[in-house]
Amino acid sequence: MVHYANHVRPNPDGTKIGGHQASSTSLVTILTALYFHFLRPGDRVSIKPHASPAFHAVQYLLGRLPREYLTTLRAYGGLQAYPSRTKDPDDVDFSTGSVGLGAVAPAFAALAHRYAKMHFGRVTSRRFIALVGDAELDEGNVWEAILDEAMEGLDNLIWIVDLNRQSLDRVVPGIRAARLKRLFAENGWQVLEAKYGRRLQALFGQPGGDALRQRIDDMSNEEYQALIRLPGHELRARLCDDPAGKGDQIAGVIAGVSDDALPSVLSNLGGHDLEELFDGLAHADASAGRPTVIFAYTIKGWGLPIAGHPLNHSMLLTAEQIEALRVAHGIAPGTEWDAFSPGTPEADLCAEAAARLYPPEEPEGVACDPALVPADLDVAVPERTSTQDAFGRLLVRLADTPIGERIVTSSPDVSVSTNLAGWINKTGVFTPIEHPDYETESYRLLRWKRGPSGRHIELGISEMNLFMLLGMMGLSAELCGQPLIPIGTVYDPFVCRGLDALIYSVYSGAKFIFAGTPSGITLSPEGGAHQSIITPSIGAELPKLRAYEPCYAQEVEWLLLEAIRECCDRAHGQATYLRLSTRPVDQAPFSAVLQRLGKEELRRQVLMGGYRLRDWRFGDQTIIARRANGQPYHVLIAGAGAIVPEALAAADLLEREGVAVTVLNLVSPKRVFERWRAGRDHNPLGWLILPEERRAPIITVQDGASHSLAWLGSVYGAPVTALGVDDFGQSGARADLYRHFGIDPLSIAEAAFRALDE
């Protein structure tokens, strides 16, 4: 498959195709052991990203991938470079590609399985297996996951580490394996290894075999990789040149092995020995109360002429080498793509494995009925409140609704400060076993009632873990047969710390909700390290993600309920990002619009992305300055989130000077942008910008990078002045910081006057 993509398929521009032949062959025995022996219905597998061609080959042999796809590796509309849940034609359980994430995804999916099974009784999933390259364990997110206590006791979780001792550019030092095993063991994992195959083990059992084993154990990875590539006679001499002085014993042990066979005997590692793998998998399956990791020693490029070469990661076999490989395997010319002939033992084994893994009547999952989502929650709204406070109040009310049993919340140790306390007090914290409450204070802000019925999962301080958990909970319908509605909270500036896992989760098609709060420089006393700048851009630019920055409490209610409906829509729904604030805001301006437009129309416009919060046509302005042609001096101010009150205050200043001002509340700049780009009509933003306003100057203001709203003038060709936060903040009063960055009312008004003058 890789050879065809690189050397046979037409490639007009000569761009490198790639495909990782060496990484695929290092895992091929493990894939064989899994799919043709170990796996059962309900098992979910994460494939090492660089072994995707081998995975697709297995799917073809099992009858799960049509033959025509074999020639489409890395082609448009064909097999993806790395396994993809949403883009590959065969059944992929976990998308992989960004190394390390494919390892931890099954771990959090196993946690989702445990949660769903304890809350709803029946799940369609069984075990969760991750095939991990040893170099992937360099990624810090792996250890963030392993260290979290939420991972404890997941005895249906198995990691198989493809220990080929090579990464992209180097041979990995040998001391790592022992350290890694120790780290797993210290974190409560069962640690197994498939180090040597049965042929080597038989030699170890002979007189002098201990010396041979010690010689191999003691040599560096670099030496081992070099030895297995030598001709047999050279290898024999080098192997017997033992620093421990036991060369004679080693020579005696290998005397019966021919020179031709010696390289393959030395490379007879456990990761390429089916019986050794069968034993390891059986031990893993018998693990009680803890996850298992199997270190399977392999050869990168096993069975190929590039086996063990230190730079074989991206090497490709030549046409001559491919031809020699065909001859060596007894494959007739022109039959390279054939499956096994019917009636042969191999074909029977493939059919038997397919029937076992994919029974004709697989258990169906449960659907999440959007009708269970209430139209309104009718939560009382104070005259002044913040969007974060509204979010917390709404969650408490949701706990008592029919959809509430499907909601599970999580947070990386910031539950109280992101207003999850009310929800947790009402629903409790999820743990597999009931925990006693040792606190005796009669009044406590947060009661951590912990047990199997809890609906909140508290994580340690790791945003990567949060987004991976939300992603796997957000795929629970597909992976476990039980839909969940995951809602997470995170300090908005630290969305960036979990960005890799966030991108992974939305790329995988997960449906979930997260609130980034507090956000921007509204969190003024906390200083620049806690003030988000670029998160509005992340929300706007990340595909498959609804992004909203509400200002008013009622907006939060409508958006949250719509986000829950998105989670229920497994075919077309998307994840949702709510950028919230702790800044109390006067709710009266929203009430005025509500009275003017009516509830249903205003709700519709909020969900479309924005509305005219202040419309100069309906104001009590008596003096409007007009140009020589009789047209009013008119300006649009477009704002989002907690900065909208500044836009309204600036409008007051402008109107005193006779300027006609429209204030647009862009609840979701992304939704507005998408509507414009969809190009359904000549007036895409007609409900926001009137025909007579199209060339009026626009002042955009955002508690974030100014460029994120600068596109608005392109819709109708209007001049734009973009205001925002384009440098790191500092500690101080909110008003001082707003003035410093030029997003206070006076600065907004001055920008409008300059735009009108120009």
C-alpha positions in Angstrom: 0.0 0.0 0.0 2.8 2.4 0.9 4.9 1.5 -2.1 2.0 2.0 -4.5 1.2 5.4 -3.0 4.8 6.6 -3.4 6.1 4.9 -6.5 3.2 3.6 -8.7 0.2 6.0 -8.3 0.5 9.1 -10.5 2.0 12.0 -8.6 2.2 15.0 -11.0 3.8 17.5 -8.6 6.3 15.0 -7.1 5.3 15.8 -3.5 6.4 13.3 -0.9 3.6 10.9 0.0 5.2 8.9 2.9 3.5 6.2 4.8 5.8 4.6 7.5 6.6 1.1 6.2 9.0 0.5 9.2 6.5 1.6 11.8 3.8 -0.5 10.3 5.8 -3.7 10.3 7.0 -3.3 13.9 3.3 -3.5 15.0 2.0 -6.1 12.5 2.4 -9.2 14.9 0.6 -7.3 17.7 -2.2 -6.4 15.3 -2.4 -10.1 14.3 -2.6 -11.2 17.9 -5.3 -8.7 18.7 -7.7 -9.0 15.7 -7.3 -12.7 14.9 -7.1 -14.0 18.5 -7.8 -11.6 21.4 -10.4 -9.0 20.6 -14.2 -9.5 21.1 -17.3 -7.5 20.3 -17.3 -4.2 22.3 -13.5 -3.9 22.4 -12.3 -0.5 21.3 -8.8 -0.1 19.9 -6.6 3.0 19.4 -4.0 2.3 16.6 -0.5 3.8 16.7 -0.7 6.6 14.1 2.3 5.5 12.1 0.9 1.9 11.8 -2.3 3.0 10.0 -1.5 1.1 6.8 -1.1 -2.2 8.7 -4.5 -1.5 10.4 -6.2 -1.0 7.1 -4.6 -4.2 5.8 -6.2 -6.1 8.7 -9.5 -4.5 8.0 -9.3 -5.6 4.4 -8.5 -9.1 5.3 -11.5 -9.1 7.7 -13.8 -7.9 4.9 -14.3 -4.5 6.5 -12.6 -2.5 3.8 -13.3 -2.7 0.0 -10.3 -3.6 -2.1 -10.4 -0.4 -4.1 -9.3 1.6 -1.0 -6.0 -0.2 -0.8 -4.5 2.0 -3.6 -5.8 5.2 -2.0 -3.5 5.6 1.0 -3.0 9.3 1.6 -5.0 10.2 -1.6 -8.0 12.6 -1.6 -11.1 10.7 -0.5 -9.1 7.7 0.4 -7.4 6.2 3.4 -6.1 8.9 5.7 -2.5 9.3 6.7 -3.4 8.5 10.3 -6.5 6.7 11.6 -9.6 9.0 11.6 -13.0 8.3 13.1 -14.6 10.8 10.8 -12.7 10.5 7.5 -11.6 6.9 7.0 -14.0 4.4 5.3 -13.4 1.5 7.7 -14.3 1.4 11.4 -11.9 3.5 13.4 -12.6 3.7 17.2 -10.1 6.5 18.0 -8.6 9.1 15.8 -4.8 9.3 16.2 -2.0 11.4 14.7 -0.9 13.9 17.4 1.3 11.5 19.3 0.4 10.8 22.9 -3.3 11.6 22.5 -4.2 8.3 21.0 -2.7 6.6 24.1 -4.8 8.5 26.7 -8.0 8.6 24.7 -8.9 5.0 25.4 -8.1 5.6 29.1 -10.7 8.4 29.3 -13.1 6.3 27.2 -12.7 3.5 29.8 -13.6 6.1 32.4 -16.7 7.1 30.4 -17.6 3.4 30.1 -17.4 3.0 33.9 -19.5 6.1 34.5 -22.1 5.1 31.9 -22.3 1.5 33.2 -22.7 2.6 36.9 -25.4 5.2 36.0 -27.4 3.4 33.3 -26.5 -0.3 33.7 -26.0 -1.3 30.1 -23.1 -0.4 27.8 -22.0 -1.7 24.4 -18.3 -1.4 25.1 -16.0 -3.9 26.8 -12.3 -3.4 26.9 -10.2 -0.4 25.7 -6.8 -1.1 24.1 -4.2 1.5 23.1 -1.3 0.6 20.8 1.4 3.1 21.6 4.8 3.8 20.2 7.5 3.9 22.9 8.6 7.4 21.7 5.0 8.6 22.3 5.6 8.2 26.0 7.8 11.3 25.7 4.6 13.3 25.6 3.7 15.0 28.9 -0.1 14.5 28.4 0.5 10.8 28.9 1.8 11.3 32.4 -0.8 13.9 33.2 -3.4 11.2 32.6 -1.6 8.4 34.4 -1.1 10.5 37.5 -4.8 11.5 37.8 -6.7 9.5 40.4 -9.7 9.3 38.1 -7.7 6.7 36.2 -7.5 4.3 39.2 -9.1 0.9 39.0 -9.8 0.8 35.2 -9.2 -2.9 34.8 -10.7 -2.9 31.3 -7.8 -0.7 30.0 -4.8 -2.2 28.3 -1.9 -0.3 26.8 0.5 -2.2 24.5 3.8 -0.3 24.1 5.5 -1.0 20.7 9.0 -0.9 22.2 11.0 -0.7 19.0 13.5 1.7 20.7 13.4 4.2 17.9 11.7 7.6 17.4 11.7 9.8 14.3 15.3 10.8 14.4 17.2 8.5 16.9 17.6 5.2 18.7 16.1 5.7 22.2 18.5 5.1 25.1 18.1 1.7 26.7 17.7 3.0 30.3 14.2 4.4 29.4 12.4 1.1 29.4 13.2 0.3 33.1 12.2 3.8 34.1 9.0 3.7 32.3 8.0 0.3 33.8 8.7 1.7 37.2 6.6 4.8 36.7 3.6 2.7 35.6 4.0 0.4 38.5 4.2 3.2 41.0 1.0 4.6 39.6 -0.9 1.4 40.2 -0.7 -0.3 36.8 0.0 -4.0 36.2 3.2 -4.0 34.2 3.9 -6.9 31.9 6.5 -7.5 29.1 6.9 -9.6 26.0 10.6 -9.2 25.7 12.0 -12.3 24.1 10.4 -14.8 21.7 10.3 -18.5 22.2 13.3 -19.2 20.0 15.6 -17.0 22.1 14.0 -18.3 25.3 14.9 -21.9 24.2 18.5 -20.8 23.9 18.5 -19.1 27.3 17.4 -22.4 28.7 20.5 -24.2 27.5 23.8 -24.5 29.4 25.4 -21.1 29.1 22.1 -19.5 28.1 22.2 -17.1 31.0 25.4 -15.6 29.6 23.7 -15.0 26.2 20.7 -13.4 27.9 22.9 -11.2 30.0 24.9 -10.2 26.9 21.7 -9.1 25.1 20.3 -7.4 28.2 23.4 -5.4 28.9 24.0 -4.1 25.4 22.8 -0.7 24.4 19.9 -0.2 22.1 22.3 1.2 19.5 24.5 -1.8 19.6 21.6 -4.2 19.4 20.1 -2.3 16.4 23.5 -2.5 14.6 24.1 -6.2 15.4 20.8 -7.5 13.9 21.7 -5.9 10.6 25.0 -7.7 10.3 25.7 -10.9 8.2 25.6 -14.0 10.4 29.4 -14.6 10.5 30.1 -11.0 11.6 27.3 -11.0 14.1 28.6 -14.2 15.7 32.0 -12.7 16.3 30.6 -9.5 17.6 28.1 -11.3 19.9 30.8 -13.5 21.4 33.0 -10.5 22.1 31.5 -10.2 25.5 32.7 -7.4 27.9 31.8 -9.8 30.8 34.3 -12.4 29.5 31.7 -15.1 28.8 32.2 -15.3 25.1 33.0 -19.0 25.1 29.7 -19.8 26.8 27.8 -17.6 24.3 29.6 -19.3 21.4 28.6 -22.7 22.7 25.0 -21.7 23.0 24.7 -20.4 19.5 26.9 -23.1 17.9 23.9 -24.9 16.5 22.5 -21.8 14.9 23.6 -21.3 11.3 25.0 -18.0 10.1 22.0 -17.5 7.9 19.6 -18.0 10.8 21.5 -16.1 13.4 20.3 -12.5 12.6 16.6 -13.7 12.8 17.2 -15.6 16.0 18.8 -12.5 17.7 15.9 -10.4 16.6 13.3 -13.0 17.9 11.7 -10.5 20.3 8.4 -11.0 22.2 6.5 -8.4 20.2 7.0 -10.6 17.1 6.2 -13.9 18.8 2.5 -14.8 18.7 2.5 -17.3 21.6 4.4 -14.8 23.8 1.8 -12.1 23.0 -1.1 -14.5 23.6 0.2 -15.2 27.1 0.7 -11.5 27.8 -2.8 -10.6 26.7 -4.3 -13.4 28.8 -2.5 -12.0 31.9 -3.7 -8.5 31.0 -7.3 -9.7 30.7 -7.0 -11.3 34.1 -6.0 -8.1 35.8 -8.2 -7.2 38.7 -8.9 -3.7 39.8 -6.1 -1.9 37.8 -5.1 -1.1 34.2 -2.4 -3.0 32.4 0.6 -2.0 30.3 2.4 -4.5 28.2 5.9 -3.6 26.9 6.2 -5.5 23.7 9.8 -5.5 22.4 9.8 -5.2 18.6 12.0 -4.4 15.6 11.2 -1.3 13.7 11.0 -2.5 10.1 10.7 -6.1 11.1 10.9 -8.4 8.1 12.2 -5.7 5.8 15.7 -4.9 4.6 15.6 -1.7 6.5 14.9 -3.5 9.9 16.7 -1.7 12.8 18.2 1.0 10.6 18.5 4.1 12.9 16.9 6.4 10.2 14.2 4.0 8.9 11.3 5.9 10.2 10.5 7.6 6.9 12.5 5.2 4.7 10.8 3.6 1.7 11.7 0.4 0.0 12.9 0.5 -3.5 11.1 -1.2 -6.4 13.8 -3.9 -6.3 13.4 -4.4 -2.6 9.6 -4.7 -3.0 10.1 -7.3 -5.7 12.5 -9.3 -3.6 9.9 -9.2 -0.7 7.2 -10.5 -3.0 9.4 -13.4 -4.1 10.5 -14.2 -0.5 6.8 -14.5 0.5 5.9 -16.7 -2.4 3.4 -14.1 -3.9 2.7 -14.6 -7.6 3.2 -11.5 -9.8 0.0 -9.5 -10.1 -1.6 -11.0 -7.0 -0.2 -8.6 -4.4 -3.6 -7.2 -3.6 -5.4 -10.5 -3.3 -7.0 -11.7 -0.1 -6.5 -15.3 0.9 -8.1 -17.9 -1.4 -11.4 -19.3 -0.2 -11.1 -22.6 1.6 -7.5 -22.0 2.8 -6.8 -22.1 6.5 -5.9 -18.4 6.3 -9.2 -17.4 4.7 -11.1 -19.5 7.2 -9.3 -17.8 10.1 -10.1 -14.4 8.6 -13.8 -15.3 8.3 -13.9 -16.7 11.8 -12.3 -13.6 13.3 -14.7 -11.3 11.3 -17.7 -13.3 12.5 -16.5 -13.1 16.1 -15.7 -9.4 16.0 -18.6 -8.2 14.0 -21.7 -10.3 14.7 -24.7 -9.6 12.4 -26.8 -8.3 15.3 -24.7 -5.9 17.4 -26.3 -4.3 20.5 -27.9 -1.0 19.8 -27.0 2.1 21.8 -29.4 4.4 23.5 -30.6 7.6 21.8 -30.7 11.0 23.6 -34.0 12.6 22.8 -33.7 16.4 22.1 -37.3 16.7 23.3 -36.1 16.1 26.8 -34.3 19.4 26.6 -36.6 22.1 28.1 -37.4 25.2 26.0 -36.8 27.4 29.0 -35.6 27.1 32.5 -37.1 30.3 33.9 -34.3 31.0 36.3 -34.7 34.2 38.2 -32.2 36.8 36.9 -30.9 39.6 39.3 -30.7 43.1 38.0 -27.0 42.9 37.8 -25.3 39.5 37.3 -22.4 37.9 35.5 -22.6 35.2 32.8 -20.6 32.9 35.0 -23.1 33.3 37.8 -26.0 32.7 35.4 -24.2 29.5 34.1 -24.0 28.1 37.7 -27.7 28.9 38.4 -28.8 27.2 35.2 -26.9 24.0 35.9 -28.6 23.7 39.3 -32.0 24.0 37.6 -30.9 21.5 34.9 -30.2 18.9 37.6 -33.9 18.4 38.1 -34.9 18.2 34.4 -35.3 14.9 32.5 -32.2 15.6 30.6 -30.2 16.2 33.8 -29.4 12.6 34.3 -27.3 12.6 31.1 -25.3 15.6 32.2 -21.9 15.0 33.7 -19.6 17.9 34.7 -15.9 18.1 35.2 -13.2 20.7 36.0 -9.4 20.7 36.6 -9.5 21.7 40.3 -11.5 25.0 39.6 -15.0 23.8 40.3 -15.8 26.4 43.0 -14.2 29.3 41.2 -16.1 28.5 38.0 -19.6 28.3 39.8 -20.0 24.5 39.7 -20.5 24.4 43.5 -24.3 24.4 43.3 -24.4 21.5 40.8 -21.9 19.5 42.8 -23.8 20.1 46.1 -26.9 18.7 44.3 -25.5 15.8 42.3 -22.3 14.8 44.1 -18.9 13.7 42.8 -18.6 10.4 40.9 -16.3 7.7 42.4 -16.6 4.0 41.8 -17.1 3.4 45.6 -18.9 5.3 48.2 -16.7 7.6 50.4 -17.6 8.8 53.8 -17.8 12.5 54.5 -15.4 13.4 57.3 -16.2 17.2 57.3 -18.7 18.1 60.1 -19.2 21.9 59.6 -22.9 22.6 59.4 -22.4 25.2 56.7 -20.1 24.5 53.8 -19.8 26.1 50.4 -19.1 22.7 48.8 -20.2 19.3 50.0 -18.1 16.7 48.3 -20.5 13.7 48.5 -18.5 11.1 46.7 -20.0 7.9 45.3 -21.2 6.0 42.2 -24.3 8.2 41.8 -22.3 11.4 41.6 -22.5 13.4 38.4 -19.3 15.5 38.6 -15.7 14.2 37.9 -13.1 16.3 39.6 -9.7 16.2 37.9 -6.3 17.4 39.1 -4.8 20.6 37.6 -4.5 19.4 34.0 -6.4 21.1 31.2 -5.3 18.4 28.8 -7.1 15.8 30.9 -10.2 18.0 31.0 -10.5 18.2 27.2 -9.6 14.6 26.7 -12.3 13.5 29.3 -14.9 15.8 27.7 -14.0 14.4 24.3 -14.4 10.8 25.3 -17.5 11.5 27.3 -18.7 13.3 24.2 -18.2 10.1 22.2 -19.8 7.9 24.8 -22.9 7.3 22.6 -20.7 5.9 19.8 -18.1 4.1 22.0 -20.3 2.9 24.9 -23.8 3.0 23.6 -24.9 5.5 26.3 -25.1 9.2 25.3 -23.7 11.7 27.9 -23.8 15.5 27.9 -20.4 16.5 29.2 -20.0 20.0 30.5 -16.6 21.3 31.7 -15.3 24.5 33.1 -11.8 25.9 32.8 -10.1 29.2 33.4 -10.4 30.8 30.0 -6.7 31.7 29.7 -5.8 28.1 30.2 -7.9 26.8 27.3 -4.6 27.2 25.5 -2.9 24.7 27.8 -5.4 22.0 26.7 -5.6 23.1 23.1 -4.1 19.9 21.6 -6.7 17.7 23.4 -9.5 20.2 22.5 -8.6 20.0 18.8 -8.3 16.2 19.0 -11.7 15.9 20.5 -13.6 18.1 18.0 -11.7 16.5 15.2 -12.9 13.2 16.4 -16.5 14.4 16.3 -17.2 14.6 20.0 -20.1 16.6 21.3 -19.5 18.4 24.5 -19.8 21.8 26.2 -17.1 23.8 28.0 -17.2 27.2 29.7 -14.0 29.3 29.7 -14.3 31.5 32.7 -13.3 34.1 33.9 -12.0 35.5 30.6 -10.1 38.5 29.3 -8.9 41.5 31.2 -12.2 41.6 33.1 -10.2 39.4 35.5 -8.1 42.5 36.1 -6.5 42.0 39.5 -5.1 38.6 38.6 -2.6 40.0 36.1 -1.4 39.1 32.7 -0.9 35.4 33.3 -4.6 35.0 34.0 -6.0 37.3 31.3 -6.9 35.6 28.1 -6.2 37.3 24.8 -6.4 34.9 21.9 -9.2 32.6 23.0 -11.9 34.4 20.9 -9.8 33.6 17.9 -9.6 29.9 18.9 -13.3 29.7 19.2 -13.8 31.4 15.9 -11.2 29.4 13.9 -11.6 25.8 15.3 -13.9 23.7 13.0 -16.8 21.7 14.5 -17.1 24.0 17.4 -19.8 26.5 18.3 -18.3 29.5 20.0 -20.3 32.1 22.0 -19.4 35.0 24.2 -22.7 36.1 25.8 -23.2 39.3 27.8 -26.5 38.7 29.4 -28.0 36.0 31.6 -30.9 35.1 29.3 -28.5 34.6 26.5 -26.5 32.1 28.5 -29.7 30.1 29.1 -30.7 30.0 25.5 -27.2 29.1 24.4 -26.7 26.4 27.0 -30.0 24.7 26.1 -29.1 24.9 22.4 -25.6 23.4 23.2 -27.3 20.5 25.0 -29.5 19.9 21.9 -26.3 19.9 19.8 -25.0 17.1 22.1 -28.2 15.1 21.5 -27.8 15.4 17.7 -25.3 12.7 17.1 -25.3 13.1 13.3 -24.9 16.9 12.9 -24.3 18.3 16.4 -21.1 20.1 17.4 -19.2 20.9 20.6 -19.8 24.3 22.2 -17.5 26.8 23.8 -19.0 29.5 26.1 -16.6 32.3 26.9 -17.9 33.7 30.2 -17.0 36.4 32.7 -17.3 37.2 36.4 -18.1 40.8 35.7 -21.6 41.8 36.9 -23.6 43.5 34.1 -26.8 45.5 34.2 -29.5 43.4 32.6 -31.8 46.3 31.7 -30.6 46.9 28.1 -31.4 43.2 27.3 -34.8 43.6 28.8 -35.5 46.6 26.6 -34.6 44.6 23.4 -36.7 41.6 24.7 -39.7 43.9 24.9 -39.0 45.4 21.5 -38.4 42.1 19.5 -40.3 39.6 21.6 -38.9 36.4 23.2 -38.9 34.1 20.2 -37.5 36.5 17.7 -34.7 37.6 20.1 -33.9 34.0 20.9 -33.7 33.3 17.2 -31.3 36.1 16.6 -29.1 35.2 19.6 -28.7 31.7 18.2 -27.9 33.2 14.8 -25.0 35.0 16.4 -26.1 38.5 17.2 -28.7 41.2 17.4 -29.2 45.0 17.4 -28.9 45.8 21.1 -29.3 49.5 20.5 -31.1 50.7 17.4 -30.9 54.4 16.7 -34.3 54.3 15.0 -36.0 53.5 18.3 -34.1 55.8 20.7 -35.3 59.0 22.2 -32.6 61.0 20.4 -34.0 64.3 19.3 -31.0 65.8 17.6 -29.3 63.9 14.8 -26.4 65.6 13.0 -26.7 65.3 9.3 -24.3 65.6 6.4 -24.7 67.9 3.4 -26.7 65.2 1.6 -29.1 64.9 4.4 -27.8 61.6 5.6 -27.1 61.2 9.4 -23.7 60.8 10.8 -24.0 57.2 11.5 -21.7 54.7 13.2 -22.0 51.0 14.2 -20.3 49.7 17.3 -20.0 45.9 17.4 -19.0 44.2 20.7 -19.0 40.8 22.3 -19.3 39.6 25.8 -18.6 41.5 29.0 -17.3 44.5 27.0 -20.8 45.4 25.6 -21.6 47.8 28.5 -18.6 49.9 27.3 -20.1 49.9 23.8 -23.4 51.2 25.2 -21.7 53.9 27.2 -19.7 55.0 24.2 -23.0 55.2 22.3 -24.3 57.6 24.9 -21.3 59.9 24.4 -21.7 59.8 20.6 -25.5 60.5 20.7 -25.0 63.6 22.8 -23.0 64.9 19.8 -25.9 64.0 17.4 -24.4 60.8 16.0 -26.8 58.0 15.1 -25.4 54.9 16.8 -26.3 51.2 16.4 -24.8 48.8 18.9 -24.5 45.2 17.7 -24.2 42.5 20.4 -22.3 39.8 18.6 -23.1 36.8 20.9 -21.2 34.6 18.4 -19.0 36.4 15.9 -18.3 32.9 14.4 -22.0 32.2 13.6 -22.3 35.6 12.0 -19.1 35.0 10.0 -20.3 31.6 8.9 -23.6 33.1 7.7 -21.7 35.7 5.7 -19.4 33.1 4.2 -22.3 30.8 3.3 -23.4 33.4 0.8 -27.0 32.4 0.6 -28.1 35.8 -0.5 -26.9 39.3 -1.4 -27.7 40.6 2.1 -26.3 38.0 4.5 -26.3 40.1 7.6 -29.6 41.9 6.8 -31.0 41.4 10.3 -27.9 43.2 11.8 -27.0 45.9 9.4 -29.6 47.8 7.5 -29.1 48.8 3.8 -28.6 52.5 4.7 -26.0 51.5 7.3 -23.8 49.4 5.0 -21.1 52.0 4.4 -21.2 53.5 7.9 -17.9 53.2 9.8 -17.8 50.2 12.2 -16.0 50.2 15.6 -15.4 46.7 16.8 -14.5 46.1 20.5 -13.5 42.9 22.1 -11.9 41.8 25.4 -9.4 39.9 23.3 -7.2 40.3 20.3 -8.6 43.1 18.1 -8.2 41.3 14.8 -10.9 38.7 15.7 -13.7 41.1 14.7 -11.9 43.2 12.1 -13.4 41.1 9.3 -16.9 42.7 9.8 -16.2 45.6 7.5 -15.6 43.2 4.6 -19.2 42.2 4.4 -20.4 45.4 2.8 -17.1 47.3 2.3 -17.3 49.6 5.3 -14.3 51.1 7.1 -13.4 49.4 10.4 -11.5 50.4 13.5 -10.8 47.3 15.5 -10.2 47.8 19.2 -9.1 45.1 21.6 -6.4 43.7 23.8 -3.2 43.3 21.7 -0.6 43.0 24.5 -0.2 41.1 27.7 -2.2 42.6 30.6 -1.2 43.4 34.1 -2.8 43.7 37.5 -5.0 46.6 38.2 -8.6 47.9 38.4 -10.8 47.0 35.4 -11.3 50.6 34.4 -7.6 51.3 34.4 -6.9 48.3 32.1 -9.8 49.2 29.8 -8.3 52.7 29.5 -4.8 51.4 29.0 -5.9 49.2 26.1 -8.3 51.8 24.6 -11.5 49.8 25.1 -13.1 52.1 27.6 -16.2 54.2 26.6 -14.2 57.4 25.9 -11.7 55.6 23.7 -14.4 53.8 21.8 -16.2 57.1 21.2 -13.0 58.9 20.1 -12.3 56.1 17.6 -15.8 56.6 16.2 -15.3 60.4 15.8 -12.0 59.8 14.0 -13.8 57.3 11.7 -16.5 59.8 10.9 -14.0 62.5 10.2 -12.1 60.3 7.8 
